[in-house]
């Protein structure tokens, strides 16, 4: 069964997500973790670029060992899991958790055995969700079936958010909107895509404002419910 999926992001008024570029500076940037905790997900997911910001290690050394392309879990008893999309296995972690949440890496079957050896050695769980590209619907199915995830928070970056959106897998969007503007090229957006997916559109059929909450200092929390084409996730 698919988990309930909430996308949580914090942006400027022009939809940009790097607070260091915003003006005025530090405009309500202390709200993300508070709302994250309020939403109470069983797991949260980020893309490779965002995941690499948390990494402490280097690429894993070569090995002669071989491993089956089967899901492997260092832990199954955590309250919350940190899930990272890393299709080709490029992140050397140097850690097994982020903020106390055990890391679960989503891979494709093309990842080298040396990477699997490195993940196992560091106690980092991993799952396979495709041969050459990550199948996000399959990812959700595995997380629900293997780890009991019922509520998943999608938290960027923009390319990962956009991939979930275009797959018709996001049920709810929570946006922390700060009274600040980026106003220049180069910063990521809340939802984005690769060049390959630039012409694809999300299968959204309705977007309903469920609530609006003032957080103080001009910061708003907007909660939208998303209705997707029911055939989208099965395509």
C-alpha positions in Angstrom: 0.0 0.0 0.0 1.3 3.4 -0.9 2.3 5.7 2.0 0.6 9.1 2.4 3.1 11.5 0.8 3.6 15.0 1.9 6.0 17.4 0.2 7.4 19.9 2.7 9.5 22.9 1.4 10.5 26.3 2.5 10.8 29.0 -0.1 11.1 32.7 -0.9 8.2 34.5 -2.5 9.7 33.7 -5.9 9.9 30.0 -5.2 13.6 29.7 -4.5 15.0 27.4 -1.9 18.5 28.7 -0.9 18.0 31.0 2.1 21.6 32.3 1.9 20.6 34.1 -1.3 17.4 35.7 0.1 16.9 39.3 0.8 16.3 40.3 3.5 18.5 37.7 5.1 17.3 35.1 7.6 13.7 35.8 6.9 11.9 33.1 8.9 14.5 30.4 8.2 14.0 28.6 11.6 10.7 27.0 10.8 11.5 24.0 8.6 12.5 21.6 11.4 9.6 22.6 13.6 7.0 21.9 10.8 8.9 18.7 9.9 8.5 17.4 13.4 4.8 18.5 13.5 4.0 16.5 10.4 5.3 13.3 12.0 6.5 11.2 9.1 7.7 7.6 9.4 10.4 8.6 6.9 11.6 11.5 4.9 13.2 11.5 1.4 15.7 13.7 -0.4 17.6 13.6 -3.7 21.3 12.8 -4.3 22.5 16.5 -4.4 20.8 17.3 -1.1 21.9 14.0 0.4 25.5 14.7 -0.5 25.4 17.8 1.7 25.1 15.5 4.7 27.8 13.0 3.6 31.1 12.8 5.6 32.9 10.1 3.6 34.7 9.5 0.3 33.9 7.1 -2.6 34.2 3.5 -1.4 37.3 1.6 -2.5 37.2 -1.2 -5.0 36.5 -4.7 -3.9 36.4 -8.2 -5.3 33.4 -9.1 -3.3 30.0 -9.5 -5.1 26.6 -9.0 -3.7 23.1 -9.9 -4.9 20.9 -7.1 -6.1 18.6 -7.5 -3.1 17.3 -5.1 -0.5 19.6 -5.0 2.6 18.6 -3.5 6.0 21.0 -2.6 8.8 17.9 -1.7 10.9 14.2 -2.2 10.8 13.3 -0.8 14.2 13.7 2.9 13.8 10.9 5.4 14.5 11.9 7.5 11.4 14.1 6.8 8.4 16.1 9.2 6.2 15.7 8.0 2.6 18.1 9.2 -0.1 17.7 8.7 -3.8 21.2 7.8 -5.2 20.6 5.9 -8.4 24.2 5.3 -9.4 25.7 5.0 -5.8 27.8 8.2 -5.8 27.6 9.2 -2.2 30.2 7.9 0.3 28.5 8.4 3.6 30.9 8.1 6.4 27.9 7.9 8.7 24.9 5.7 9.1 22.3 8.2 10.2 21.2 11.8 9.7 20.1 13.5 12.9 19.6 10.1 14.5 17.4 8.8 11.6 19.0 5.7 10.0 19.9 6.2 6.3 18.2 4.1 3.6 19.7 4.6 0.2 17.6 4.0 -3.0 19.7 2.5 -5.7 19.4 1.0 -9.2 20.9 -2.4 -10.1 23.8 -0.7 -12.0 25.5 0.3 -8.8 28.9 -1.3 -8.4 29.6 -4.0 -5.8 32.2 -1.8 -4.2 29.5 0.7 -3.3 27.3 -2.0 -1.7 30.3 -3.2 0.3 30.9 0.3 1.5 27.3 0.8 2.5 27.2 -2.5 4.4 30.5 -1.7 6.1 29.0 1.6 7.4 25.7 0.1 8.4 23.7 2.0 5.8 20.6 0.2 4.5 19.8 0.1 0.8 17.0 -0.9 -1.5 16.8 -1.5 -5.2 14.1 0.2 -7.1 14.9 -0.2 -10.8 17.5 -1.5 -13.2 18.8 1.7 -14.7 16.5 4.4 -13.3 14.7 4.7 -10.0 11.0 3.8 -10.0 9.5 6.0 -7.4 6.2 4.1 -7.1 8.3 0.9 -6.5 10.4 2.8 -3.9 7.2 3.7 -2.0 6.0 0.1 -2.2 9.2 -1.2 -0.7 9.3 1.4 2.1 5.8 0.5 3.0 6.2 -3.2 2.8 9.7 -3.7 4.3 9.8 -0.8 6.8 6.1 -0.1 7.6 6.3 3.5 6.3 2.8 4.9 6.2 3.6 8.6 6.1 6.5 9.9 4.0 7.8 13.5 3.8 9.4 14.5 0.5 11.8 17.3 1.2 13.9 18.0 -1.9 15.8 19.2 -3.7 13.7 20.5 -6.6 14.5 17.7 -9.0 13.5 15.0 -6.5 10.3 16.9 -5.6 9.5 17.4 -9.3 10.0 13.7 -10.0 7.5 12.7 -7.3 5.1 15.4 -8.5 5.2 14.2 -12.1 4.8 10.6 -11.0 1.5 11.6 -9.4 2.7 10.4 -6.0 2.3 13.5 -3.8 -0.9 13.8 -1.8 -0.2 17.0 0.1 2.0 20.0 -0.3 3.1 22.1 2.7 4.9 25.3 1.8 6.6 27.5 4.4 6.6 30.9 2.6 9.0 33.5 3.8 8.8 37.3 3.1 12.0 37.3 1.1 13.0 37.3 -2.6 15.9 35.7 -4.3 15.5 37.5 -7.6 18.4 36.1 -9.6 19.3 33.1 -11.8 21.0 30.0 -10.5 19.1 29.0 -7.4 16.9 25.9 -7.3 13.1 26.0 -7.3 10.7 24.1 -5.1 9.8 21.9 -8.0 12.2 21.4 -10.9 13.3 18.8 -13.5 16.2 17.5 -15.5 16.4 18.5 -19.2 15.0 15.1 -20.1 11.8 15.7 -18.2 11.4 19.4 -19.0 8.3 18.9 -21.1 6.5 16.6 -18.8 3.7 18.0 -16.7 2.4 16.8 -13.4 -0.9 14.8 -13.6 -2.7 17.1 -11.1 -6.4 17.5 -11.5 -7.1 19.6 -8.5 -5.2 21.6 -5.9 -7.1 22.7 -2.8 -6.0 25.1 -0.1 -6.8 23.2 3.1 -5.4 25.7 5.6 -3.2 28.8 5.9 -1.3 29.5 9.1 0.6 32.6 10.1 3.9 31.6 11.8 5.0 35.1 12.7 7.2 37.7 11.1 5.3 37.5 7.9 6.0 33.8 7.4 3.0 31.6 6.2 2.4 27.9 6.2 0.2 27.0 3.2 -1.2 23.5 3.2 -2.6 22.2 -0.1 -4.3 18.9 -0.8 -3.4 17.4 -4.3 -5.7 15.3 -6.4 -3.9 13.4 -9.1 -5.0 11.5 -12.1 -5.6 8.0 -10.6 -3.8 6.4 -13.6 -0.6 8.4 -13.1 1.2 6.2 -10.7 0.5 3.1 -12.7 2.0 4.5 -16.0 
